Amino acid sequence: MQKTPRLGGRIAAILFTLGLALTARTSAAIDLTQSWQLALMHDPLYAAARANYRAMMEKMPQARSALLPQVAGSAAGGYLDSRANTAFGQVYQNSNSAWALTLSQPIFNWSAWQTYEQSKLVVASAEIQLQLAYQDLVLRLGQAYFDVLAAQDTLAALEAEQRANGEQLASAKRRFDMGKATITDTYESQSRYDLVTANIIAARNTVQNAKDILARILGQPTDQLSVLPYSVVLPSPVPNQLQQWSDQAQAANLELIRAQLQTRIAESDVEIAKGGNYPTVSVFASSSSNTLGNIVVQPYYNGRTVDNVVGVMVSVPFYTGGAVSSRITEKSELQQKATYDLEAAKRQALQQSQQYFNGVTAGLARIKGLEASEKSSRASLQANQTGYEVGVRINLDVLNAQQQLYNTMRELALARYNTVITGLRLRANSGMLSEADLVAINPLLREPGTPGTSILDLQRTPPAAASQRSQPAQPAPATQPAQPSSTSLSGLRLSARQP
């Protein structure tokens, strides 16, 4: 009787240990490589693109079938009961059966041949469409992942500003109680505190919305994400020349390649339509048998008839009511449309190369400016707080300095993440974006809470080594070394600041 409590205690201990293990596993931050593996398996848009590609692969055998022999067979049977309304009441009863086997082989069919040639282009276009969906998945995942981090940093900065405003509000109340300040200081501090509180509510909603967007891609919700430390430096694009990126986009932009294929497909449509004016030639052979019964064949012979035919069929369209000429005109105009679409794709690829390249370089310059502004804003806040304590600055000066500092911190966070995403878009526009770009970032990510990773950390020194994170359930692709001195990211070279 005394063993039962011990057994129950052991079971409770085991369950408690398992609960702790599951909790630790659940609360572990998910990194970019794990997110990519989940996105590949669960993103419905990419799964739809793969299904569409497999469907388009069947266009070629379907078109080729029109050039191959066609064999068909048929069989029929029936029973005849014929009665005459005559004085003699004649009755005819009999059965009959028939079968036929036909073989046809196209010799010349211009439309069918051009359709087969076009099917090769259709399959090639489907492959490019699948690659576009792959790049789109990389971009959507990167955008959603860093949007979550940006929203979290914005929320952290707002909460820090709320705490600072709360301290300033408490100070203003104390000084008012002591007769050293007017009630205006308290009202000013209270209004700033209430405003930031309202902004925090909106920021928390933004964080949740960003997590929901990421969960839609991953197929499951995420609690914590590994973060990109602020010690990571974002240098200039490699190569750091706009012309090289423009040339690469003109040669390998997937939308441009797809537009080129669509132009060739439109040209094939014109040839297919012209085939309506051309003759078709085919050879055919058939064998058939028909048993009509003795009532018909008895005067000649008693047995089954078998007919064998071999021949050539030539079909020449003399007049189709204007349908063929109308289709030719329609396809010719669509060919012109495809040509204009191709020119638009060329210009868009060139324009986006300039836009994303300038976006990266401008983003890097803005990051440097915001880092300098953060440093000076922090110094300004300290000076205003000191001046307020000695009576040479007023409460509003301190509130404005606090607001400027935390606004700068939020802008810095957004600028960093936007620059990374713009770098990914620059590579996508050049047809170079792949899984490797996400894998290259992953070794630089750290568990949330690691010193130097938060936007609020005053000492942003680079971590000494890569944190030990749990590996994904599915096999991950080959990654860079665990502690690289620098790593490639979206046309950038990322490195950690040296201590």
C-alpha positions as CSV (number, residue, x, y, z in Angstrom):
1,M,0.0,0.0,0.0
2,Q,2.9,2.3,0.5
3,K,4.4,1.6,-3.0
4,T,1.5,3.4,-4.7
5,P,2.5,6.9,-3.7
6,R,6.1,6.2,-4.8
7,L,5.0,4.9,-8.2
8,G,2.7,7.8,-8.6
9,G,5.5,10.2,-7.7
10,R,7.8,8.5,-10.2
11,I,5.2,8.8,-13.0
12,A,4.6,12.4,-12.0
13,A,8.3,13.1,-12.2
14,I,8.6,11.5,-15.6
15,L,5.6,13.4,-16.9
16,F,7.1,16.6,-15.5
17,T,10.4,15.9,-17.2
18,L,8.7,15.2,-20.5
19,G,6.7,18.3,-20.1
20,L,9.8,20.4,-19.6
21,A,11.5,18.8,-22.6
22,L,8.5,19.4,-24.8
23,T,8.3,23.0,-23.5
24,A,11.9,23.6,-24.3
25,R,11.5,22.1,-27.7
26,T,8.4,24.2,-28.4
27,S,10.0,27.4,-27.2
28,A,13.2,27.0,-29.2
29,A,13.5,29.7,-31.8
30,I,13.1,28.7,-35.4
31,D,15.8,29.9,-37.8
32,L,15.8,30.7,-41.5
33,T,16.9,27.3,-42.7
34,Q,14.2,25.5,-40.7
35,S,11.6,28.0,-42.0
36,W,12.7,27.3,-45.6
37,Q,12.3,23.5,-45.1
38,L,8.8,24.1,-43.7
39,A,7.9,26.5,-46.6
40,L,9.0,23.9,-49.2
41,M,6.8,21.3,-47.7
42,H,3.7,23.4,-46.7
43,D,3.4,26.5,-48.8
44,P,0.3,26.1,-51.0
45,L,1.3,28.5,-53.7
46,Y,4.5,26.7,-54.4
47,A,2.7,23.4,-54.3
48,A,0.2,24.7,-56.8
49,A,3.0,25.8,-59.1
50,R,4.6,22.3,-58.9
51,A,1.2,20.8,-59.8
52,N,0.8,23.2,-62.7
53,Y,4.2,22.3,-64.0
54,R,3.5,18.6,-63.9
55,A,0.2,19.3,-65.8
56,M,2.0,21.3,-68.5
57,M,4.5,18.5,-69.0
58,E,1.7,16.5,-70.6
59,K,1.3,19.1,-73.4
60,M,4.1,17.5,-75.4
61,P,2.8,13.9,-75.5
62,Q,-0.6,15.2,-76.3
63,A,0.7,17.2,-79.2
64,R,2.9,14.3,-80.4
65,S,-0.1,12.0,-80.4
66,A,-1.6,13.9,-83.4
67,L,1.5,12.8,-85.5
68,L,1.4,9.2,-84.6
69,P,-0.7,6.3,-86.0
70,Q,-4.3,6.2,-84.9
71,V,-5.9,2.7,-84.5
72,A,-9.6,2.2,-83.8
73,G,-11.8,-0.8,-83.6
74,S,-15.5,-1.3,-83.5
75,A,-18.0,-4.1,-83.3
76,A,-21.8,-4.4,-83.5
77,G,-24.5,-7.0,-83.4
78,G,-28.2,-7.1,-83.8
79,Y,-31.3,-9.2,-84.3
80,L,-33.8,-8.6,-87.1
81,D,-37.5,-9.4,-86.7
82,S,-39.6,-8.2,-89.7
83,R,-43.3,-9.0,-90.0
84,A,-45.6,-8.1,-93.0
85,N,-49.2,-7.2,-92.7
86,T,-50.3,-9.4,-95.6
87,A,-52.8,-12.2,-96.0
88,F,-50.0,-14.7,-95.8
89,G,-48.6,-13.2,-92.6
90,Q,-44.9,-13.4,-93.7
91,V,-42.3,-13.2,-91.0
92,Y,-38.6,-12.6,-91.5
93,Q,-36.2,-13.2,-88.6
94,N,-32.5,-13.1,-88.7
95,S,-29.4,-11.9,-86.8
96,N,-26.4,-9.9,-88.0
97,S,-23.0,-8.7,-86.7
98,A,-20.2,-6.5,-87.9
99,W,-16.8,-5.4,-86.9
100,A,-14.2,-3.0,-88.2
101,L,-10.6,-2.2,-87.6
102,T,-9.1,1.1,-89.0
103,L,-5.5,2.5,-89.1
104,S,-4.6,6.0,-90.1
105,Q,-1.2,7.8,-90.3
106,P,-0.9,11.5,-91.0
107,I,1.7,12.2,-93.7
108,F,1.3,16.0,-93.9
109,N,-0.5,18.1,-91.3
110,W,1.1,21.5,-90.9
111,S,-1.0,22.5,-87.9
112,A,-0.4,19.3,-86.0
113,W,3.4,19.6,-86.6
114,Q,3.5,23.2,-85.5
115,T,1.4,22.3,-82.4
116,Y,4.0,19.7,-81.5
117,E,6.8,22.2,-81.9
118,Q,4.9,24.7,-79.9
119,S,4.4,22.2,-77.1
120,K,8.2,22.2,-76.5
121,L,8.0,25.9,-75.9
122,V,5.0,25.5,-73.6
123,V,6.9,23.0,-71.4
124,A,9.9,25.3,-71.4
125,S,7.7,28.2,-70.3
126,A,6.2,26.1,-67.6
127,E,9.7,25.3,-66.3
128,I,10.4,29.1,-66.1
129,Q,7.1,29.6,-64.3
130,L,8.1,27.0,-61.8
131,Q,11.5,28.8,-61.3
132,L,9.6,32.0,-60.8
133,A,7.4,30.4,-58.2
134,Y,10.6,29.1,-56.5
135,Q,12.1,32.6,-56.4
136,D,8.8,34.0,-55.2
137,L,8.8,31.6,-52.3
138,V,12.3,32.6,-51.3
139,L,11.3,36.3,-51.5
140,R,8.0,35.8,-49.6
141,L,9.7,33.8,-46.9
142,G,12.5,36.3,-46.5
143,Q,10.0,39.2,-46.5
144,A,7.7,37.5,-44.0
145,Y,10.6,36.4,-41.7
146,F,12.2,39.8,-41.5
147,D,8.9,41.6,-41.3
148,V,8.3,39.7,-38.0
149,L,11.7,40.7,-36.8
150,A,11.1,44.4,-37.8
151,A,7.7,44.4,-36.1
152,Q,9.2,42.9,-32.9
153,D,12.0,45.5,-32.9
154,T,9.5,48.3,-33.4
155,L,7.5,47.0,-30.5
156,A,10.6,46.7,-28.3
157,A,11.5,50.3,-29.1
158,L,8.0,51.5,-28.3
159,E,7.9,49.6,-25.0
160,A,11.3,51.1,-24.1
161,E,10.0,54.6,-25.0
162,Q,6.9,53.9,-22.8
163,R,9.1,53.1,-19.9
164,A,11.2,56.2,-20.4
165,N,8.1,58.3,-20.6
166,G,6.7,56.7,-17.5
167,E,9.9,57.6,-15.6
168,Q,9.7,61.1,-16.9
169,L,6.0,61.3,-15.9
170,A,6.9,60.1,-12.4
171,S,9.7,62.7,-12.2
172,A,7.4,65.5,-13.3
173,K,4.8,64.5,-10.7
174,R,7.5,64.5,-8.0
175,R,8.8,67.9,-9.0
176,F,5.2,69.3,-9.1
177,D,4.6,67.9,-5.6
178,M,7.8,69.6,-4.5
179,G,6.8,72.9,-6.1
180,K,9.7,72.8,-8.6
181,A,7.6,72.4,-11.7
182,T,4.2,73.3,-13.1
183,I,1.3,70.9,-13.8
184,T,2.0,71.5,-17.5
185,D,5.0,69.2,-17.2
186,T,2.8,66.4,-15.8
187,Y,0.2,66.8,-18.6
188,E,2.9,66.8,-21.3
189,S,4.4,63.6,-19.9
190,Q,1.1,62.0,-19.5
191,S,0.1,62.8,-23.1
192,R,3.3,61.4,-24.5
193,Y,2.9,58.3,-22.3
194,D,-0.7,57.7,-23.5
195,L,0.3,58.2,-27.1
196,V,3.0,55.6,-26.9
197,T,0.6,53.3,-25.1
198,A,-1.8,53.6,-28.0
199,N,1.0,53.0,-30.5
200,I,2.1,49.8,-28.6
201,I,-1.4,48.4,-29.1
202,A,-1.1,48.9,-32.8
203,A,2.5,47.5,-32.8
204,R,1.4,44.4,-31.1
205,N,-1.3,43.9,-33.7
206,T,1.3,44.4,-36.4
207,V,3.6,41.7,-34.8
208,Q,0.7,39.2,-34.7
209,N,-0.3,40.0,-38.3
210,A,3.3,39.5,-39.4
211,K,3.5,36.2,-37.6
212,D,0.2,35.1,-39.2
213,I,1.6,35.9,-42.7
214,L,4.7,33.8,-41.9
215,A,2.5,31.0,-40.5
216,R,0.5,30.9,-43.7
217,I,3.7,30.2,-45.6
218,L,5.1,27.7,-43.1
219,G,1.9,25.9,-42.5
220,Q,2.2,26.3,-38.7
221,P,2.5,29.1,-36.2
222,T,5.8,30.2,-34.8
223,D,6.5,31.5,-31.4
224,Q,10.1,32.8,-31.6
225,L,12.4,33.5,-34.5
226,S,16.2,33.6,-34.5
227,V,17.3,37.2,-35.0
228,L,19.9,39.0,-37.1
229,P,22.3,40.8,-34.7
230,Y,22.9,44.4,-35.0
231,S,26.6,43.6,-35.0
232,V,26.3,42.3,-38.6
233,V,27.6,44.9,-41.1
234,L,25.9,45.3,-44.4
235,P,28.5,46.3,-46.9
236,S,28.1,47.3,-50.6
237,P,26.7,44.9,-53.3
238,V,29.2,42.6,-54.9
239,P,29.8,43.5,-57.7
240,N,29.4,47.1,-56.8
241,Q,28.7,48.2,-60.3
242,L,25.2,48.9,-61.6
243,Q,26.1,48.0,-65.2
244,Q,27.0,44.5,-64.3
245,W,23.7,43.9,-62.5
246,S,21.9,45.4,-65.5
247,D,23.7,43.1,-67.9
248,Q,23.0,40.1,-65.7
249,A,19.3,41.0,-65.6
250,Q,19.1,41.4,-69.4
251,A,20.6,37.9,-69.7
252,A,19.0,35.9,-66.9
253,N,15.9,37.7,-65.7
254,L,13.2,35.0,-65.5
255,E,10.3,37.2,-66.4
256,L,12.3,38.3,-69.5
257,I,13.0,34.7,-70.5
258,R,9.4,33.8,-70.0
259,A,8.4,36.8,-72.2
260,Q,10.8,35.6,-74.9
261,L,9.2,32.1,-74.8
262,Q,5.7,33.6,-75.0
263,T,6.8,35.5,-78.1
264,R,7.9,32.3,-79.8
265,I,4.7,30.6,-78.7
266,A,2.7,33.4,-80.3
267,E,4.7,32.9,-83.5
268,S,3.8,29.2,-83.5
269,D,0.1,30.2,-83.0
270,V,0.3,32.1,-86.3
271,E,1.7,29.1,-88.1
272,I,-0.9,26.8,-86.6
273,A,-3.6,29.2,-87.9
274,K,-2.1,29.3,-91.3
275,G,-2.2,25.5,-91.4
276,G,-6.0,25.8,-91.9
277,N,-5.3,26.8,-95.5
278,Y,-3.0,23.9,-96.2
279,P,-4.0,20.4,-97.4
280,T,-3.7,17.4,-95.1
281,V,-2.5,14.1,-96.3
282,S,-2.8,10.7,-94.5
283,V,-2.7,7.1,-95.4
284,F,-5.3,4.7,-94.0
285,A,-6.1,1.0,-93.9
286,S,-9.2,-0.7,-92.7
287,S,-10.6,-4.2,-92.4
288,S,-14.3,-4.9,-91.8
289,S,-16.7,-7.8,-91.7
290,N,-20.5,-7.9,-91.9
291,T,-22.9,-10.8,-91.5
292,L,-26.3,-10.0,-92.8
293,G,-27.9,-13.4,-92.6
294,N,-29.1,-15.8,-95.3
295,I,-32.1,-13.7,-96.2
296,V,-29.9,-11.3,-98.1
297,V,-26.7,-13.2,-99.1
298,Q,-28.3,-16.6,-99.9
299,P,-28.8,-15.8,-103.6
300,Y,-25.0,-15.4,-103.9
301,Y,-23.3,-17.3,-101.1
302,N,-23.7,-18.3,-97.6
303,G,-21.1,-16.8,-95.2
304,R,-19.5,-13.7,-93.7
305,T,-18.2,-10.7,-95.8
306,V,-14.7,-9.3,-95.1
307,D,-13.6,-6.0,-96.7
308,N,-10.0,-4.8,-96.7
309,V,-9.2,-1.3,-97.8
310,V,-5.8,0.6,-98.2
311,G,-5.6,4.2,-99.5
312,V,-4.4,7.7,-99.3
313,M,-6.7,10.6,-98.2
314,V,-6.0,14.2,-99.3
315,S,-8.2,16.9,-97.8
316,V,-8.0,20.4,-99.3
317,P,-9.9,23.3,-97.6
318,F,-11.3,25.4,-100.5
319,Y,-13.6,27.7,-98.4
320,T,-14.1,27.8,-94.7
321,G,-16.4,30.9,-94.5
322,G,-13.5,33.2,-93.5
323,A,-12.8,31.4,-90.2
324,V,-9.2,30.6,-91.1
325,S,-8.3,34.1,-92.3
326,S,-9.9,35.5,-89.1
327,R,-7.9,33.2,-86.9
328,I,-4.7,34.2,-88.7
329,T,-5.4,37.9,-88.1
330,E,-6.2,37.2,-84.5
331,K,-3.0,35.3,-83.9
332,S,-0.9,37.9,-85.7
333,E,-2.2,40.6,-83.5
334,L,-1.5,38.5,-80.4
335,Q,2.0,38.0,-81.7
336,Q,2.4,41.8,-81.8
337,K,1.1,41.9,-78.3
338,A,3.7,39.3,-77.2
339,T,6.4,41.4,-78.9
340,Y,5.4,44.5,-77.0
341,D,5.2,42.5,-73.7
342,L,8.8,41.3,-74.4
343,E,10.0,44.9,-74.8
344,A,8.1,45.9,-71.6
345,A,9.8,43.0,-69.8
346,K,13.2,44.1,-71.0
347,R,12.6,47.7,-69.8
348,Q,11.2,46.5,-66.5
349,A,14.2,44.2,-65.8
350,L,16.6,47.1,-66.5
351,Q,14.5,49.5,-64.4
352,Q,14.3,47.1,-61.5
353,S,18.1,46.5,-61.6
354,Q,18.6,50.2,-61.1
355,Q,15.8,50.4,-58.5
356,Y,17.1,47.6,-56.3
357,F,20.8,48.4,-56.8
358,N,20.2,52.0,-55.8
359,G,17.9,50.8,-53.0
360,V,20.7,48.7,-51.5
361,T,23.3,51.4,-51.8
362,A,20.9,54.1,-50.5
363,G,19.8,51.8,-47.7
364,L,23.4,51.2,-46.6
365,A,24.1,55.0,-46.6
366,R,20.9,55.5,-44.6
367,I,21.9,52.9,-42.1
368,K,25.1,54.7,-41.5
369,G,23.3,58.0,-41.1
370,L,20.8,56.5,-38.7
371,E,23.5,54.8,-36.6
372,A,25.2,58.2,-36.3
373,S,21.8,59.8,-35.6
374,E,21.2,57.2,-32.9
375,K,24.5,58.0,-31.2
376,S,23.9,61.7,-31.3
377,S,20.3,61.4,-30.2
378,R,21.4,59.3,-27.2
379,A,23.9,62.0,-26.3
380,S,21.3,64.7,-26.8
381,L,18.9,62.8,-24.5
382,Q,21.5,62.5,-21.7
383,A,22.4,66.2,-22.0
384,N,18.7,67.2,-21.8
385,Q,18.1,65.0,-18.8
386,T,21.1,66.5,-17.1
387,G,20.0,70.0,-18.0
388,Y,16.5,69.3,-16.8
389,E,17.8,68.1,-13.4
390,V,19.8,71.3,-13.0
391,G,17.0,73.5,-14.3
392,V,18.4,74.7,-17.6
393,R,16.1,72.5,-19.7
394,I,12.4,72.0,-19.5
395,N,10.4,68.8,-19.4
396,L,9.3,69.1,-23.1
397,D,13.0,69.1,-24.1
398,V,13.5,65.7,-22.5
399,L,10.3,64.3,-24.0
400,N,11.3,65.5,-27.5
401,A,14.8,64.0,-27.1
402,Q,13.3,60.7,-26.0
403,Q,11.0,60.6,-28.9
404,Q,13.7,61.4,-31.4
405,L,16.0,58.7,-30.0
406,Y,13.3,55.9,-30.2
407,N,12.1,57.0,-33.6
408,T,15.7,56.8,-34.8
409,M,16.0,53.3,-33.4
410,R,12.8,52.2,-35.1
411,E,13.9,53.7,-38.4
412,L,17.3,52.0,-38.1
413,A,15.7,48.6,-37.6
414,L,13.4,49.0,-40.6
415,A,16.3,50.3,-42.7
416,R,18.4,47.2,-42.0
417,Y,15.7,44.7,-42.8
418,N,14.5,46.6,-45.9
419,T,18.1,46.7,-47.2
420,V,18.4,42.9,-46.8
421,I,15.1,42.3,-48.6
422,T,16.1,44.7,-51.3
423,G,19.3,42.8,-51.8
424,L,17.3,39.6,-52.2
425,R,15.1,41.3,-54.8
426,L,18.2,42.5,-56.6
427,R,19.4,38.9,-57.0
428,A,15.9,37.7,-58.0
429,N,15.7,40.4,-60.7
430,S,19.1,39.1,-62.0
431,G,17.9,35.4,-62.0
432,M,20.4,34.5,-59.3
433,L,18.2,34.1,-56.2
434,S,18.1,30.6,-54.7
435,E,17.9,28.7,-51.4
436,A,21.7,29.3,-51.0
437,D,21.0,33.0,-50.3
438,L,18.8,32.1,-47.2
439,V,21.3,29.4,-46.1
440,A,24.1,32.0,-46.2
441,I,22.2,34.2,-43.7
442,N,21.4,31.4,-41.3
443,P,24.9,31.1,-39.6
444,L,24.6,34.8,-38.6
445,L,21.3,34.4,-36.8
446,R,21.2,34.1,-33.1
447,E,18.7,33.0,-30.5
448,P,16.6,35.9,-29.2
449,G,17.9,37.4,-26.0
450,T,21.6,36.8,-27.0
451,P,23.7,39.8,-25.9
452,G,24.2,42.2,-28.7
453,T,21.2,41.2,-30.8
454,S,18.5,43.5,-29.4
455,I,17.9,47.0,-30.7
456,L,18.0,48.2,-27.1
457,D,21.5,46.8,-26.4
458,L,24.0,49.6,-25.9
459,Q,26.9,47.3,-26.5
460,R,26.4,45.6,-29.8
461,T,29.4,43.4,-30.0
462,P,29.5,40.4,-32.4
463,P,28.8,37.0,-30.8
464,A,31.9,34.9,-30.3
465,A,30.4,31.7,-31.8
466,A,27.3,30.4,-33.5
467,S,24.6,29.5,-31.0
468,Q,23.7,25.9,-30.7
469,R,20.2,25.6,-32.1
470,S,18.2,22.5,-32.7
471,Q,18.5,21.0,-36.1
472,P,15.4,20.8,-38.4
473,A,13.5,17.6,-38.6
474,Q,14.0,17.3,-42.3
475,P,17.6,17.1,-43.7
476,A,18.8,20.6,-44.3
477,P,20.9,21.5,-47.4
478,A,24.6,22.1,-47.0
479,T,25.4,25.3,-45.2
480,Q,28.3,27.6,-44.8
481,P,30.8,27.0,-41.9
482,A,29.4,27.6,-38.5
483,Q,31.6,30.6,-37.8
484,P,32.4,32.4,-41.0
485,S,34.4,35.5,-41.0
486,S,32.1,36.8,-43.8
487,T,29.3,35.4,-45.8
488,S,27.4,36.3,-49.0
489,L,23.9,37.7,-48.7
490,S,21.9,38.9,-51.6
491,G,24.7,40.4,-53.5
492,L,26.2,41.8,-50.3
493,R,29.0,40.6,-48.2
494,L,28.0,40.3,-44.6
495,S,30.6,40.4,-41.9
496,A,30.7,40.9,-38.1
497,R,32.2,44.0,-36.6
498,Q,35.5,43.3,-35.1
499,P,35.7,44.0,-31.4
